[in-house]
């Protein structure tokens, strides 16, 4: 929507005194010189210095008498873009749209003579995709780089590519209140980022002096412990405490109070808690009506409390603020790639954000910041916010990169590279919606999706939904999905649709404007095609939501519980009108960490046929043979992702599938499913000893996983003949283990030599050797070893001799018999001779006759 300026301007002369008072003016000559020399520069200017308003005017030649240039200023948020343009126009004595205009999604106020245009970073990306050269633009200013929004990082990378390959004369400024200036200087000074003297070295860094006034810090932690944020949930006690701190600040200090909260819901709850507080309470966030946003940015004769999200951290100057109340909370995007669930998460704000917030109190005069946490906690906070590229859903970024000609984003000069796992998940989404081909290149459909300015999922829903329902109805539902309706609209998407149509609130107004934009984008200016079907609002809402989020198609399990095609459980609130639905298309859901199920926030009823059509790439049909509840289960199943549609028993399953399922059972339930006799267990211990001692060809049999890894070498052919658990119990594990012996080298015949099952002792007894411990154990009655001077060995390793009393109880343990006869025997003899007088206890056991009998038997 383009709105050129109407009527005469209120002021025609620039406000010279206000322009001269902006502190950044002192740094402007150095910035201009840096751009003339290098074509790129980093501008570090604290909040309130005028970097967002004076610098673009100077670079455009509207102030200071320089040559006229077209300047594009990119802001991360719509509210900041509008405010910056209006402020610059005011400084020139004009209205927005004359020399300075702005373009945000769904709104364009730019006249034909405008030299400065403020846009959101999303709008800038769209322009770059349509016109990589940015024809007619001389300078681009990327404002608030420190916030590290994904669109801003992407725009910077694209602009550097443009400068390196197409337009080396394009000038680029990275401007921020607080940022890693050296990192941005290296990025802008990349060898490919410009030409001329000094190319390849870091870009110049220009710093403006701070004019902030001193800000006193008051630590105001809650009087009692509160629960930490959990997903989107904030402890109500924390919000009640923030409201009490606002009341305290109003009583203890003068001036307006700016209170930072993580989101719209928390702002509403704190506003309700303030009640009759004796000051005007304003709520400012990205969804606030334009009138409220304008009121916040205009000085007022009365006292105000402004409850704001992070939108007010650095992009806006709020006049009259002398006090900041900082909740210490922020919102960051999170995505569960495995389940296709993305949401905002409430986190502790970084120390850098805390500094930005506190600085708002000192913009115009000395101020105070009340921090709603303990001073001791401050050092444990993260230093900086997480770059969005590391934590967000990258599907839209991946499509942008593919359309730019770099599907892997490997050639883009990004401040941080995209995580490989997130990019892989993004490419899967793009492939599923038909946006890219197998090589990752954009399809014609993908190119069209990229121009819509929507997430690829929503773009797919708009295009395919328009064909099925008509462009207007599809656009209206997609507009609901692109900006989630207020919670009071409920969790029924169709009901929310009806309420938005008839609503007179700010959300409904924004929704109607966005629906109109999407309808025009869906038809590309052509007549709308005739819809394929006539569906009720409920069915239409369900189909569009399922087209956007096919992994979230969900089948009822009973009691308000559902299973989504992606494999995650989903639950409806107790009061939800959707609880009786057999199928749902879930549009919005969030899953708390470690929770098995997601909570449904917005969904629509859908029938099975539409669910199948929307998620057809998830449809599978075939034989399923698996180990379940301790035995083989074989059936033919049709599935929609994780959802079972039809199931029939399978009488003759594929033997290979059965074998794989039996192996799964052995892995899960253990090798105890086989028949292990005492001899089989002994053989496993003997082979384990030889593997530890000699290695070589002797197999590793001690570890179940190692044995199962060689199942084909020792469990065949019995395993291939088995069909159920009972068949496993008939497999003789000992006989099967014999197949692992090193027969090919001939070493197998030495098994009894190297690890004999029994050892003959001097008495003539053949005693079993226990190989289950680290060292082989020979447990034998002491009298049977009389006369044996050396400890027996197996495979060169001395056995550990457990010397037993006549009653078979342990008397001593030794691996050195000779030493024992000389020393330890005397103590054993003294202790046991009186207890067992019928057995021989010679003074010299090394020369005595070994025996298994008592003295009486010896005398006979």
Beta strands, then each sheet from edge to edge (+ up, - down):
strand 1: 40-45
strand 2: 71-75
strand 3: 100-104
strand 4: 107-109
strand 5: 116-120
strand 6: 139-142
strand 7: 171-176
strand 8: 204-208
strand 9: 215-219
strand 10: 256-260
strand 11: 280-284
strand 12: 304-308
strand 13: 321-326
strand 14: 329-336
strand 15: 341-348
strand 16: 367-371
strand 17: 553-558
strand 18: 561-564
strand 19: 569-571
strand 20: 583-590
strand 21: 597-605
strand 22: 619-628
strand 23: 631-640
strand 24: 643-649
strand 25: 758-760
strand 26: 766-770
strand 27: 777-781
strand 28: 793-794
strand 29: 797-798
strand 30: 800-804
strand 31: 810-814
sheet 1: 4+ 3- 5- 2- 6- 7- 1- 8-
sheet 2: 9+ 16+ 13+ 10+ 12+ 11+
sheet 3: 14+ 15-
sheet 4: 17+ 18- 19+ 21+ 20- 17+
sheet 5: 22+ 23- 24+
sheet 6: 25+ 26- 27+ 30+ 31-
sheet 7: 28+ 29-
end
